[in-house]
């Protein structure tokens, strides 16, 4: 009798663990089914492709942000990194200071530079990441507004826009790039010294220091990757839109944060999986596109986004509470 009770308890614990570790995929499947029942026309090639395209830039940005969240830090300059890098690169391209390929390289390098500056200020000067990255975001978004003078940069070369406009075997190049980025990050997290150090520092910074890990170096690299991938997202998104407006990417910051947390990246640090982040991005994008298709009042979409963040925070808190008691 006792053995049976122990087995039942073990099965229950295992089920809860499986559910908590993969809840984002359960929610994604349930949401797909619910939207399909409510609106059968939802499952068309055009709509599915639109969801995948919309998820691409957000996904690249989110997996970058996840590096910082794993360290119990925050980067609120991600939209600024994305927008100003793309804006400055396209400005130099349009004014013939750089060829299209030079503009792309410049965008990526400038994004990495922003992350390096963030990392240095936070690690060496001991600035609070929350305040420092908010300040950086204000500087960059103000810079974009000054650069564009409130206008929109358009008419980019076809080569620059190629990644946002073309497909291979019906699969958008943006989606292929997203998969490549996630596979690379998955390899880094699971198979490299940097990846193991990233989780060690996020899990217990004192133990990481005692193990000989250069904590400051790991943090700086995390911020560089965060801003660098945001700049990559900036190129991809500007190529897709064929434009860089003064309000470029305004609403993406809260969705990136929600996607990471819903995808299982713990705000307590040291916990996260690449496939979970991908699930979180797809779920958030599904809601964004789905609410528009289902005819929900557009003024309520931001409310829905805020609700998703609240749900993500609650789920993260419940998972941490569960881990602490088992």
C-alpha positions as CSV (number, residue, x, y, z in Angstrom):
1,X,0.0,0.0,0.0
2,X,2.8,2.4,0.9
3,X,4.7,1.5,-2.2
4,X,1.6,2.3,-4.3
5,X,1.2,5.7,-2.6
6,X,4.9,6.5,-3.2
7,X,4.5,5.6,-6.9
8,X,1.4,7.7,-7.2
9,X,3.2,10.6,-5.6
10,X,6.2,10.1,-7.9
11,X,4.0,10.1,-11.0
12,X,2.2,13.2,-9.7
13,X,5.5,15.0,-9.1
14,X,6.9,13.9,-12.6
15,X,3.7,15.1,-14.3
16,X,3.9,18.5,-12.5
17,X,7.5,18.8,-13.5
18,X,6.8,18.0,-17.1
19,X,3.9,20.4,-17.2
20,X,5.8,23.2,-15.6
21,X,8.8,22.7,-17.9
22,X,6.7,22.6,-21.0
23,X,3.7,24.7,-20.1
24,X,4.4,27.2,-22.9
25,X,3.9,24.5,-25.5
26,X,0.7,23.2,-23.9
27,X,-0.6,26.8,-23.9
28,X,0.4,27.2,-27.5
29,X,-1.4,24.1,-28.6
30,X,-4.5,25.0,-26.6
31,X,-4.5,28.5,-28.0
32,X,-4.2,27.2,-31.6
33,X,-7.1,24.9,-31.1
34,X,-9.3,27.5,-29.5
35,X,-8.6,30.1,-32.2
36,X,-9.1,27.5,-34.9
37,X,-12.5,26.6,-33.5
38,X,-13.6,30.2,-33.1
39,X,-12.3,31.2,-36.5
40,X,-11.7,28.2,-38.9
41,X,-10.1,30.5,-41.5
42,X,-7.3,31.1,-39.0
43,X,-5.4,28.0,-40.3
44,X,-4.5,29.4,-43.8
45,X,-1.0,29.4,-45.2
46,X,-1.0,33.2,-45.4
47,X,-1.8,33.6,-41.7
48,X,0.6,30.9,-40.5
49,X,3.4,32.5,-42.6
50,X,2.5,35.9,-41.1
51,X,2.8,34.5,-37.6
52,X,6.2,33.0,-38.4
53,X,7.5,36.2,-40.0
54,X,6.3,38.3,-37.1
55,X,7.9,35.9,-34.6
56,X,11.3,36.1,-36.4
57,X,12.5,39.5,-35.3
58,X,10.9,39.2,-31.9
59,X,12.5,35.8,-31.4
60,X,16.0,37.0,-32.2
61,X,15.6,39.9,-29.8
62,X,14.1,37.7,-27.1
63,X,16.9,35.0,-27.2
64,X,19.4,37.9,-26.9
65,X,17.6,39.4,-23.9
66,X,17.4,35.9,-22.3
67,X,21.2,36.0,-21.7
68,X,20.9,38.9,-19.4
69,X,17.8,37.6,-17.6
70,X,19.7,34.4,-16.9
71,X,22.2,36.5,-14.9
72,X,19.4,38.1,-12.8
73,X,20.0,41.3,-14.7
74,X,17.7,43.3,-17.0
75,X,18.3,45.1,-20.3
76,X,15.7,47.7,-21.1
77,X,17.7,49.2,-23.9
78,X,16.9,46.4,-26.4
79,X,14.5,48.4,-28.5
80,X,16.9,51.3,-28.6
81,X,19.7,49.0,-29.7
82,X,17.5,47.5,-32.4
83,X,16.1,50.8,-33.6
84,X,19.1,53.1,-33.5
85,X,21.5,50.5,-35.0
86,X,19.1,50.0,-37.9
87,X,18.4,53.7,-38.2
88,X,22.1,54.7,-38.2
89,X,23.1,51.9,-40.6
90,X,20.3,52.7,-43.1
91,X,21.1,56.4,-42.8
92,X,24.7,55.8,-43.8
93,X,23.6,53.5,-46.6
94,X,21.1,56.0,-48.0
95,X,23.7,58.8,-48.0
96,X,26.2,56.5,-49.7
97,X,28.7,56.4,-46.8
98,X,28.4,52.6,-46.9
99,X,27.3,50.0,-49.4
100,X,24.3,47.8,-48.4
101,X,26.6,45.0,-47.1
102,X,28.7,47.5,-45.2
103,X,25.5,48.9,-43.6
104,X,24.5,45.4,-42.3
105,X,28.0,44.9,-40.8
106,X,27.9,48.3,-39.2
107,X,24.4,47.7,-37.7
108,X,25.6,44.5,-36.1
109,X,28.9,46.0,-34.8
110,X,27.1,49.1,-33.4
111,X,24.7,46.9,-31.6
112,X,27.6,44.9,-30.0
113,X,29.2,48.2,-29.0
114,X,26.0,49.4,-27.2
115,X,26.0,46.1,-25.3
116,X,29.7,46.4,-24.4
117,X,29.1,50.0,-23.0
118,X,26.2,48.7,-21.0
119,X,28.2,45.8,-19.7
120,X,31.2,47.9,-18.7
121,X,29.1,50.5,-16.9
122,X,27.2,47.9,-15.0
123,X,30.1,45.6,-14.1
124,X,33.0,48.1,-13.6
125,X,31.1,51.1,-12.3
126,X,28.5,48.9,-10.4
127,X,25.6,50.8,-11.9
128,X,22.1,49.4,-11.5
129,X,21.2,47.6,-14.8
130,X,17.6,48.8,-14.6
131,X,18.5,52.5,-14.5
132,X,21.5,52.3,-16.8
133,X,19.7,50.5,-19.6
134,X,16.6,52.7,-19.3
135,X,19.0,55.7,-19.7
136,X,20.7,54.0,-22.7
137,X,17.3,53.4,-24.3
138,X,16.3,57.0,-23.9
139,X,19.6,58.1,-25.5
140,X,19.3,55.7,-28.4
141,X,15.6,56.4,-29.1
142,X,16.2,60.1,-28.8
143,X,19.1,59.7,-31.2
144,X,16.9,57.9,-33.7
145,X,14.3,60.7,-33.5
146,X,17.0,63.3,-34.1
147,X,18.5,61.2,-37.0
148,X,15.1,60.7,-38.7
149,X,13.8,64.2,-37.8
150,X,10.5,62.4,-37.2
151,X,10.4,61.0,-40.8
152,X,10.7,57.5,-42.1
153,X,13.8,56.1,-43.9
154,X,12.6,54.1,-47.0
155,X,13.7,52.9,-50.4
156,X,16.5,50.5,-49.4
157,X,18.4,48.5,-51.9
158,X,16.8,45.1,-52.9
159,X,19.9,43.4,-51.6
160,X,19.5,44.9,-48.1
161,X,15.8,43.9,-48.1
162,X,16.4,40.4,-49.4
163,X,16.2,38.6,-46.1
164,X,12.9,40.2,-45.2
165,X,11.2,39.6,-48.6
166,X,12.4,36.3,-50.0
167,X,11.6,32.6,-49.2
168,X,13.2,29.2,-49.9
169,X,10.8,26.4,-50.7
170,X,8.0,28.6,-49.3
171,X,9.8,29.2,-46.0
172,X,10.6,32.8,-45.3
173,X,14.3,33.5,-45.0
174,X,13.5,35.4,-41.8
175,X,12.2,32.2,-40.3
176,X,15.2,30.2,-41.5
177,X,17.5,32.8,-39.8
178,X,15.5,32.5,-36.6
179,X,16.0,28.8,-36.6
180,X,19.8,29.1,-37.2
181,X,20.1,31.7,-34.4
182,X,18.2,29.4,-31.9
183,X,20.3,26.4,-32.9
184,X,23.5,28.4,-32.4
185,X,22.4,29.7,-29.0
186,X,21.3,26.2,-28.0
187,X,24.8,24.9,-28.8
188,X,26.4,27.8,-26.9
189,X,24.2,27.2,-23.8
190,X,24.6,23.5,-23.7
191,X,28.0,22.7,-25.2
192,X,30.4,25.6,-24.4
193,X,32.2,26.9,-21.4
194,X,30.6,30.2,-21.7
195,X,27.1,28.6,-21.6
196,X,27.9,26.6,-18.5
197,X,29.4,29.7,-16.9
198,X,26.3,31.8,-17.8
199,X,24.0,29.4,-15.9
200,X,26.5,29.0,-13.0
201,X,26.7,32.8,-12.5
202,X,22.9,33.1,-12.7
203,X,22.4,30.2,-10.3
204,X,24.8,31.4,-7.6
205,X,27.2,34.2,-8.3
206,X,29.3,33.5,-5.2
207,X,29.8,29.9,-6.0
208,X,30.7,30.9,-9.6
209,X,33.4,33.3,-8.3
210,X,34.7,30.6,-6.0
211,X,35.0,28.3,-9.0
212,X,37.2,30.7,-10.8
213,X,34.7,32.1,-13.2
214,X,35.3,35.7,-14.3
215,X,31.8,37.0,-13.5
216,X,32.3,40.5,-14.9
217,X,33.5,39.0,-18.3
218,X,30.4,36.8,-18.4
219,X,28.1,39.7,-17.7
220,X,29.8,41.9,-20.3
221,X,29.5,39.2,-22.9
222,X,25.8,38.6,-22.1
223,X,25.1,42.3,-22.6
224,X,27.1,42.3,-25.9
225,X,25.1,39.3,-27.1
226,X,21.8,40.9,-26.0
227,X,22.4,44.1,-27.9
228,X,24.1,42.4,-30.8
229,X,21.1,40.1,-31.5
230,X,18.8,43.1,-31.1
231,X,20.8,44.8,-33.8
232,X,20.4,41.7,-36.0
233,X,16.7,41.8,-35.3
234,X,16.8,45.5,-36.3
235,X,18.2,44.7,-39.7
236,X,15.8,41.8,-40.3
237,X,12.8,43.8,-39.2
238,X,13.8,46.9,-41.3
239,X,14.4,44.6,-44.3
240,X,10.9,43.2,-43.9
241,X,9.2,46.6,-43.5
242,X,11.5,48.2,-46.1
243,X,11.6,51.2,-43.7
244,X,12.9,52.6,-40.4
245,X,10.3,55.0,-38.8
246,X,11.0,57.2,-35.8
247,X,8.9,54.8,-33.7
248,X,10.7,51.7,-34.9
249,X,9.9,48.7,-32.7
250,X,8.2,50.7,-29.9
251,X,6.0,47.9,-28.7
252,X,8.5,45.0,-28.9
253,X,10.2,45.4,-25.5
254,X,7.4,44.2,-23.4
255,X,6.6,41.4,-25.8
256,X,10.3,40.2,-25.7
257,X,10.3,40.2,-21.9
258,X,7.0,38.4,-21.7
259,X,8.2,35.8,-24.3
260,X,11.3,35.0,-22.4
261,X,9.6,34.6,-19.0
262,X,6.6,32.6,-20.4
263,X,9.2,30.5,-22.2
264,X,10.7,29.5,-18.9
265,X,13.6,31.9,-18.4
266,X,13.4,32.5,-14.7
267,X,13.6,36.1,-13.3
268,X,15.5,34.5,-10.4
269,X,18.3,33.5,-12.8
270,X,20.1,30.4,-13.8
271,X,17.1,28.6,-15.4
272,X,16.0,28.6,-19.0
273,X,15.9,26.6,-22.2
274,X,16.1,27.6,-25.8
275,X,13.1,25.6,-26.9
276,X,11.1,27.2,-24.2
277,X,12.0,30.7,-25.4
278,X,11.0,29.7,-28.9
279,X,7.6,28.5,-27.6
280,X,7.1,31.8,-25.7
281,X,7.8,33.8,-28.8
282,X,5.4,31.8,-30.9
283,X,2.7,32.1,-28.2
284,X,3.0,35.8,-27.8
285,X,3.0,36.3,-31.6
286,X,0.0,34.0,-32.0
287,X,-1.9,36.2,-29.6
288,X,-0.8,39.4,-31.3
289,X,-1.8,38.2,-34.8
290,X,-4.8,36.3,-33.5
291,X,-6.3,39.2,-31.7
292,X,-6.2,41.3,-34.9
293,X,-7.6,38.5,-37.0
294,X,-10.4,37.8,-34.5
295,X,-11.4,41.5,-34.7
296,X,-10.5,42.4,-31.1
297,X,-10.6,46.2,-30.4
298,X,-7.0,47.3,-31.3
299,X,-7.0,49.6,-28.2
300,X,-7.2,46.5,-26.1
301,X,-4.2,44.7,-27.6
302,X,-1.7,46.5,-25.3
303,X,-3.9,45.5,-22.4
304,X,-3.7,41.9,-23.6
305,X,0.1,42.3,-23.8
306,X,0.2,43.5,-20.3
307,X,-2.0,40.7,-19.2
308,X,0.4,38.2,-20.8
309,X,3.3,39.7,-18.9
310,X,1.4,39.5,-15.6
311,X,0.6,35.8,-16.4
312,X,4.3,35.2,-17.2
313,X,5.4,36.7,-13.9
314,X,2.8,34.6,-11.9
315,X,3.9,31.4,-13.7
316,X,7.5,32.2,-12.9
317,X,6.7,32.8,-9.3
318,X,4.7,29.6,-9.0
319,X,7.5,27.6,-10.7
320,X,10.1,29.0,-8.2
321,X,7.8,28.2,-5.3
322,X,7.4,24.7,-6.6
323,X,11.1,24.2,-7.0
324,X,11.8,25.5,-3.5
325,X,9.4,22.9,-2.0
326,X,10.6,19.8,-3.9
